[in-house]
Amino acid sequence: MAADGNRGPENIADILGKLFTSRGWGRKNERVRLEMAWADAAGPELLKSTRVLGLKRGVLEVDVRNAVQMSELAQFHKRGLLAKLRAALPGVTLTDIKFRAGTW
């Protein structure tokens, strides 16, 4: 570092990273990526009655339109969905899917 405190030119990747963080764009981009991965894993039929709520501590939370379908997803489709999501989201820690009965 120079005596005047100037470290020289900054790397463009660092500048863009700071900009994305300050504007919240990184979170929006991750949300879109998560929703797209869910759409691919779930398929068109499941997608009609589900929506992604978010990812918290490695657990994907998914809102399901009715309790019957929620039970079916949890008991019969969870493992397959987890495998597809993990393949579609490299670098994302995904430990479980939690289905919630929706109110929409």
C-alpha positions in Angstrom: 0.0 0.0 0.0 1.3 3.5 -0.9 2.0 6.0 1.8 -1.1 8.0 0.8 -3.4 5.0 1.5 -4.1 4.3 -2.1 -3.8 0.5 -2.9 -3.9 0.9 -6.6 -6.6 -0.3 -9.0 -9.3 -2.6 -7.6 -10.2 -5.9 -9.3 -13.4 -5.6 -11.3 -14.8 -8.8 -9.7 -14.3 -7.2 -6.2 -16.1 -4.0 -7.3 -19.0 -6.0 -8.8 -19.3 -8.2 -5.8 -19.6 -5.1 -3.5 -22.2 -3.6 -5.8 -24.3 -6.8 -5.9 -24.1 -7.1 -2.1 -25.0 -3.5 -1.5 -28.0 -3.6 -3.9 -29.3 -7.1 -2.7 -29.0 -8.5 -6.2 -27.1 -11.6 -5.1 -30.0 -12.6 -2.9 -32.5 -12.1 -5.8 -30.3 -14.0 -8.2 -30.1 -16.9 -5.7 -33.9 -16.8 -5.2 -34.5 -17.1 -8.9 -31.9 -19.9 -9.2 -33.7 -21.8 -6.4 -37.1 -21.3 -8.0 -35.9 -22.5 -11.4 -34.2 -25.6 -9.8 -37.5 -26.3 -8.0 -39.5 -25.9 -11.2 -37.2 -28.4 -13.0 -37.2 -30.9 -10.2 -40.9 -30.7 -9.5 -42.2 -30.7 -13.1 -45.2 -28.8 -14.4 -47.9 -30.8 -12.5 -46.3 -30.2 -9.0 -45.3 -26.7 -9.9 -49.0 -25.7 -10.2 -49.7 -26.5 -6.6 -46.4 -25.6 -4.9 -44.2 -22.6 -4.4 -40.8 -22.0 -2.9 -40.8 -20.1 0.4 -37.0 -20.0 0.8 -33.9 -21.8 1.9 -33.0 -21.6 5.6 -30.0 -23.4 7.1 -29.9 -26.0 4.3 -33.7 -26.7 4.4 -35.8 -25.8 1.4 -39.2 -24.7 2.5 -42.0 -25.3 0.0 -45.6 -24.2 0.3 -48.1 -26.9 -0.9 -51.7 -26.1 -1.8 -53.4 -28.9 0.1 -52.6 -31.4 2.9 -53.1 -34.5 0.8 -50.5 -33.4 -1.8 -48.2 -32.3 1.1 -48.3 -35.8 2.6 -47.7 -37.4 -0.8 -44.7 -35.2 -1.5 -43.2 -35.8 2.0 -43.7 -39.6 1.9 -43.1 -40.5 -1.7 -41.3 -37.8 -3.6 -38.9 -36.1 -1.1 -35.8 -38.2 -1.8 -36.1 -37.9 -5.6 -36.7 -34.1 -5.4 -33.7 -33.7 -3.1 -31.5 -35.6 -5.5 -32.6 -33.5 -8.4 -32.2 -30.3 -6.5 -28.7 -31.2 -5.3 -27.6 -31.9 -8.8 -29.1 -28.6 -10.1 -27.6 -26.5 -7.3 -24.0 -27.4 -7.0 -22.3 -25.4 -4.1 -25.6 -25.1 -2.2 -26.0 -27.0 1.0 -29.3 -28.7 0.8 -30.1 -31.1 3.7 -33.9 -31.4 3.6 -37.2 -30.2 2.2 -39.9 -29.1 4.5 -43.4 -29.0 3.1 -46.0 -26.6 4.5 -49.7 -26.6 4.0 -50.4 -23.4 2.0 -53.2 -20.9 2.4 -53.3 -19.6 -1.1 
